[in-house]
Amino acid sequence: MKTIRNATTNDINKIVELYNKRNSNQIKLNETFFHQVFKKNSYVYRVLETEEGVTGIYSLYPLSKGIYEGVLKGTVKKNEIPNFLLNYKNKDIFLYCGSLIVNTHTQNKNEYMKDLFLDMRNKLLTLSKEKINVCEIGTTIESKEEEEFLGQIGFEKISVASRNIDESLVFRATVLDVIFSKKL
């Protein structure tokens, strides 16, 4: 059994665990962060659930252009995102892809990554059908593995952002770039 669904507040502990394992050298996000996100917009997180429980997650944070650019440049910290979240009633939004994570100890990691990405495509199509204009999707990464994957799913490396002592690669895509990207 494998299901991808909107996350609920009952999933927060597992989301925190997955996120903090994956982002070991970045700022740690705690349960409070995720509760704040759920309070403002309960549709940000999608989880992949298997017999093992929540095994994967992705997040799309709807933001205004200025805040979105600030997150990508590092002038708006990731832990500040809940303060600026929009709902999907706004007709023009910018989506910050905060994570696309699968438990590293899972045998079917590549299959699950593909499943999450295909679900993300479907979510973008659904938003388009609801007349919500996703102006752009962006993310920041720090590893070569992520860089390769993002290239396959329609994102283009644009710049490097400095965050304290770390540097992150900034990737951007349009909805069409993601929908019509190469197959994994």
N, C-alpha and C positions, 0 to 999 in steps of 0.2 A: 504494500500500500504506500502510495506517494501522493501527497496533496500539496498544492500551493494555495495559500489563502491569506487574507488580511490578518495581520498579527492582532492579538488582543493584549490587554494588560496582564493576563495570565502568562504570557510568553516573555515578559520583561526579563526575568532572571536568566533565561536561556539566551536571549538577545544580548544581554550584557556580557555573558560568558563568551559567546561567539565573537562579539565585537572586540573585547579586550584581549582575547587570545590572538586574534588576527592583527591587531594594531598595537603590538607590545611596546613599540618605541614611540608611540604617539600619546597624546593626552588621553587619560582614562576617562571613559564616560560611565557614570554611575546610574543607578535606578532612577534617581531624581530627574536626570536629563530625559530619560525615556518616558517617564510619567508626564513631564511637561509637554513633550511632543504629542503624546496621545491626547492630552487635554485640549490642545489646539487643533490637531488634525489626526484623526485615527486611521487615515488611509496612507500614511507615509511608509509603513513597513509591510512587506509581504514575506511570509515565511514558507519554507519548504519543510513539510513534516513527513517523516517516515516512521517505521516501526520503532526506531531508536528515539523518536521525539523530534523536536525542532533541530534540523540538520543544516539548514541554510537560510539566508536572509538577503534581501536587498532593500534599499531605502531610496526614495525619491522625495526630497524636501522642496515643496513649492515656495518660491521666494520672489520678491520684487527684483528688478534688474540691479539696483544699487547694492542691495544686500548680497545677492548672488555673486556679483563681481567682487565684493569684499571678501566673501568666503573663499573664492578661488585665489585671490591675491594674498590671503592671510591676514587682512586687516580686520576681518570679522572672524572671531574664533569659533571653532566648531561647537564648543559648549554654549555659545550664545545663540545658536540657531533657533531654539524654541521661542525666543523672544520675538522673532521676525517671521515665523511661519505664516503662510497664507493658507486659506482653504481652497478647494477646487471650484469655488463659485466665481473667483476672479477669472476674467476671460483671457488675460495675458499673464502667463507665469513663466518663470525660469526654474528649471529643476536641477537641484544639486544632488547628484548621485553619491550619497555618503558611504555606501557599502554595497558590495556584492560578495557575500562570504558563504563558504561551505566549510563545515567542520573538516579540518585537515586529516583527521583520523578515519574518515569515511572512505570505504573502498571505492565507491562510485562518485568520487569528487567531480570528475570531468562531466559525467552525465548530469549531475545535479546542477553544476554551473550552467550548463546548456539549458536545462529546464528553467532555471531562474531567469536567464536572459530571454528565453522565448516568452515567458510570462511578462517580463518587462515590456517587450514589444507589444504584447496584447494590451497591456495597461495603457501604453502610449496611443494605440489605435482607439481604445475606448474613450480616452480623453478627447481625441480628435473628433470622434462621433458625437461627443457631448458639447461640441463647439468651444472647447477650451484650447486656446492657442498656446502651445508650448513653444516659446520663442527659441529656447536653446536648452541643452542638457550639458552639464559640466561636472567634472570630478577632479580630484587631486590624488596622486599615487606616489609611492616611494619605492616600488620594486619592479624589476625587469619582467617578472612573471605577469604582473598586472598590466604592464605596458603592452606586452604582446597580445594579451586577451582583449584589451580595449581597442587595439588596432583592428582586430578581427570583427568587432561588433559595431564598427562605424565611427569610433571616436578618433580625433586627430590631435596629436600633441601640438600644443600652441606655445607654451612658455614654461619657465621655471619660476616658482614662487618661493621666497625665503620665509620660513616660519621659525623664529628664534634662531637656533643653531642648525635646524634641519632645512633641507630643500625638498620641495615636492614638484613633480611634473604636473602641469595643468593640461587637461584634455577637454575638448568641447565637441559637441555633435548637434546636428539638427534631428528632429523626429524622423525625417526621411532618411538621413544617414543611418540611423539605427534600424529602422524598419527594413531597408533594402541592403543591409550590410551582408558581407560574406557569410556563408554558413560555417558553423563551428565544426 
